[in-house]
Amino acid sequence: MNILSLFDGMSCGRVALERAGIKVDNYYASEIDPYAIKVSQKNYPDIIQLGSVENWKYWCLRDIDMVIAGSPCQGFSNAGAGLNFEDPRSKLFFTFADLMEHYTPNYFLLENVKMKKEWQDIITERMGVEPIEINSALVSAQNRRRLYWTDIPNITQPEDRKIFLKDIVLSDVEPVVLHNLYGGFKEKSVRVFTEKSPTIRTSAGGGHIPSFVKKVLPVRVTGRRLNNGKRDDYNEDIQPVQMVEITDNEKAHCLSTVQKDSMFISMAELIHSDKAIEYMNRETADGRNHWDFGHYSDINDEKSSAIVANFFKGVPYNVFKDWDCIRKFHPIECERLQTLEDNYTEGVSDTQRYKMIGNGWTVDVIAHIFSFI
């Protein structure tokens, strides 16, 4: 097939075609980010780079079998300004639509974020098909709900592979000794994060280490306006405070170009932090949420996660960060969340790696869609 990929980024579409077993004769890529192009060419030197999509009328391509695109989403995303088609980046959808009418390919695929129904309906009317919503959580350890407009027929939802956060964190670790809290876990060791590669895979010492200690929990940091301790998004006189939100499940928050949108904590490091312990002891003494480490042997993992998420609800990020238990994802872990091969994005700075991975596709979702061709 001859493929035309618009807003190609680091060529996740090419990876997905390969995984789906589809032979590519020519892969034409329209991209303007030099770092994404560098990664794309490193992995697939035969990709033909076309430059900006705004110059598409000068391309003179022939026999395009499929057009694929993840048009810029900033105007539609809840995290953005909500300008919909007034955002110049989101207006590029119409460039995609014009290009589709020009090339009349056999197949097309357009991806974008979940959005207001009125905006979605405009795209649906132009494309002539209803979108399919797929959550990347079915094939990865990341919650990432996306809409896919395509004329590839009979697409079903992917099977749930039951991949969790603990399955993708890196495994170079070292042991530490836990605090003696409420008479529990004295002189016990557990493997936790190192700065080089964050993870908490296995226990490292003798004796029983409760499984909740070895958990990692997803976190995001978001701005909240607080009025007497309660969220008040309607009072613009209140300055937003960056708050930590811990999720009591084992799937990462959706990756974006902003690292604080998706981070995680180690339970082991949390209860190893002197400052975190001081906070917990103070709060439980005040009668807030009882935090009894001594009875965790009777609490299952699911309940312990909910307790942690509830206990630290509303803790400002600058306080939580000072405890040294919150971690950003390593670039390799981000690649795994997007089901890329390890070090696919190697060769540029970590800043650029995070950016292009956050902008990219979950490859195995795209490969699943392509498998119906």
N, C-alpha and C positions, 0 to 999 in steps of 0.2 A: 504494500500500500504506500501511496504518497501521502504524507501527513503534513498538515499545516498547523502549527501550534502557536497561538497568540498569547501574549503575556506569559511567555514560556518559563521564565524564571530559570531554575537550575535543571529543567527538563525532566521533571517527575513523570510527565506523560510518556517520554521515551522509555523510562524504566518500567512503567506499567505495561506498555506494549510488549516489551521483552518478556515480562513475567506471564503475560497472557498468551505467549507463543505466537504473536502476530509478526510476520516478516515485514520489515520496513525497507522499502526501496530508497525513498528520500524523506528526510525529516527536516522540514523548513521551520525555523524558529524565529519568532519576532520577540525581541527583548532589548531593553536599553540599559539594564543594570550591568556594569562591566564585571562585577564580582560574580554575579550569577552566571554570566556568560563564561567566565573563566572556569567555574566548576563544571558547567555543562560540557565545555570542550575538553576538559580533562577526562571526563568519563566517556564521552562520545565524540571523538575528533571528527567524525564524518557529518555531524550536524551542520546544516547550512544556515548561517545566521543572516537575517534579513534587516535587522535594525528596527526602528520605530514602526508600530502598526499604523501610525498616521500617514505613512508614506506608501501604503499598500497598493495604491493605484499605479505605482511605478514598478511593481514586482515582476509582472509578466510570467506568472507561473502557469503550468499546464497540468491537467489531469489530477486534480487534488481529490483524493478518495475520502478523506476525513479532515474536518476542522475541529480542533479542540481548544478550549480556552477557560481560564479562570479569571474573568475580568475583574479589575480592581473593585474591592468591596467597601471601601471606606465610607462611601455615601449611604450604604445600606445598613452597615453594622450598627448594633446597639452601642458598641464601644466608641463609635465615631460621632461626627457632628449631626448625623441624621438628615443630611441634605438631599438624600435620594438622588434623582437625576440632575439636580442642580450642581452636584459635586462634579468638577471636571474629570475626575478619575472614573466615576461611575458612568459618566456620559459615554465612555469608550464602549459600553455595551452596544450602542447604536452603530459604532464603527464595525464591531463584530457582526451585527445583523446585516449591514450593507455588504460586507465582505462575503457573507454566506450567500446572499442573493447573487453575487457576481460569480462565485465559483461553483455553486450548486453541487456540493459534495454528496457522496452516497450516505455518509453518516456525519453527525456532529455531536459534540459534547460541550456543554457550558456549565460551569460550576460557580456557585456563589453562596454567600452566607444566608442564614435564615433572616427574613426581613418582613416588613409589614405586608399584609396581603395585597394592598393596593399597588405597591411597587412590584410585588411578585407577579400580579396579574398582567402588568404591562409587558414584562418579559415573556410571560406565557403566551400572550396574544401574538407577539411578534414571532416567537419560535414555533408556535402551532402545536406545542405539546405541554402537558402538565409536568411539573418537576417531580422528581423522586427524592425523598428525604432519606439520607443514610447517615447514621452516627458512626464515626470512626471507631467508637468503643467496641464495636462488634469484631474488629480485626486488629485492634491495638490496645494500648493501655491509656488512651487519650479520649476524653469526651470531646467530640468535634462534630456537631450537627451541621450538615451542609445540604444544599439543594442542587440537584443535577437535572438539567434539561437535556434530553437526548432523544434521537429517533432510533437508537439501537433497541430492538424489540425484546419483550418478555423478560425484562430484568427483574430479579427477585432480590430480597434482602440477603446480605451475606450471612453465613452461619456464625454464631457467636464462638469465637476461638478462646474465650475466657483468659485473656491476657491481662495481667494486672501490673500495677506500678512496681511491685517487688520483682517482677520478671524482667524488667528492663534496666534497673539500676546497675551500675558498674560494680565489680566484685573485688577490687583491690582494697583490703581493709586492715585494720589493726585493733587489738583488744584494749578496752579500758575497764576500770573498776567502777561499779555503780555506787551511789551513795547509800548509806544505811537509813532508809526512810521508814518510819513507823515499824521498825523491827524487821523490814523486808529486804532481801537481796544483798545482805552484807557480804563483802569479799567475793561477789560474783562478777564474772567478766562477760562482756558481750561485744561482738564486733560492730563497729559503727563507722561513720564517715571519716575519710581523710580529705584534706584539701585537694589532693591529686585526683581522687575519684570517689565520689560520694556513694555510699551504699550501706546497708545493714543486713547482710546475707545470713550469717549463722552465728550461734553462740561460740565463745572461744575458751571458756573455762569449765571446771567441773561443776556439778550440781545442776539443779533445774533453773532455767531462765524462762519466766513466763513468756509466752509467744507474743503478747502484746508489746513487749519491750522491743521486739525485732521488727515492728511495723514501720512503714513509711506512710505518711498521710499527705494528700495533695493540699496545697495552699495557694491562695491568690491574695494579692494586696490591692485593695480598691479604695477609692475616695468615698467617704460617707460624711454627710452633714449630721451632727449629733446635737439634739436639743434635750438637755437634761438626761443625757445618756441614751436617748432613743433616736432612731434614724428619722431625719426630717429633710427629705430631698427638696421640699418646696420652699424652704426658708433660705433665700439667697443671701441673707445677712450673716448666716453662719458659714464660716470657712470650712471647707472639707478637710477631714483628717484621714490620713492613710491608715486603713484598718486591716488586720489579718483575718482572713476567713479560711478556716480549716474545714475540709469536707470529710464526712465520715464514710467515704467509700475508697476504693482502691484504683480509681482512674484519675489520671492527671487532668487538670483543667485545660481547656483548649489553648494550644500554643498560638502566640501572636508575635508581632515584632517587638513587643514590650515584655521583658523578662518577668516582671512582677505579676503578670497575668497568670503565670503558671510556675509555681515553685513547689517545694515539699519540705517536710520536717521529718527528723528521726526521733522516734519515741525514746530511744536510748540516750541520745544527746539531750533531749528535753529534760529527762529526769536526772541527767548527770550535771546539769548546769546549776551552779550555786545561786545565780540570780533568779533563775526560773523557780527553784525550790523556795527561795525566800518569798517570791510572789505567791506561790501556791499555799505556803504555810500561812501567810498573812490573810489571804482570801478565805481559806477554810476557817480560820479563827474568827473571821467576821461573819461566819455563818452563810457564806455564799454557796458554792457547790462542794459537797464533801468529796475530798480527794484522798482516798484511803489506799495507798499502795500495798498495805499489808494484807488486803483481801482480794487482790487481783487474781489469785489462783482460782477464784470462784466466778470470775467474769470472763465471758467469751470475747473473742476478738472483735466481733461486730459491736457488742455493747461498749467495749472499751474505747473504740473509735468514736462512738457517739458521745461518750463522756468527755473525751479530750476536746472534740469539736465544740461542745457546749460550754465547757469550762473556760476556754480561751476566747470565746466569742466577745468581740468588742475590744480586744487588746490592740492598742496602737502599734503600727509596724515598727516605729523607732524603739519601742520598749522590747518587742519580741525579737527584733534583730540583734539587740544587745545581749540576748541570751545565747547567741551563737549556736542555734539549733535549726535555723531555717536556711535552706539551701536552694540556690538556683540549679537548674539542670545543666549537666555537662553537655557540650554539643553532640557527643555520641548518643547520649540518652535522648536528646531531642530528635536525632535521626531515627532512633528506634521507635519513638512515639509516632513518627510519620512513616514507619515501616520501610525506611531506607537502609541500605547496607551501612555498617559502621565505617566512618570516615569518608562517606560519599562526598561531603562538603569540605574535606581537608584541602588546604592550599591557600586559604584566605584567612583573614583575622577572625577570631571568635565572634566579634561584634557582627561581622558580615554573615558568618555562619548562622547565628541566631536569627538574623533578619530574614535570610532567604528560606530557612526551614519554617519559620513562622508564616511566611507567605506561601509556602508550598502546599502540595496535595498530600493526602494520606495515600501512598502509592497502591497499597493493596485494595483500597476501595475502588480506585480507578481501574486496576487490573481486573477486578471482579466485574465491573461494568463492561470492559472490553471483551471479557470471556463470552459474552452473548452475541458477539458479531458472527 
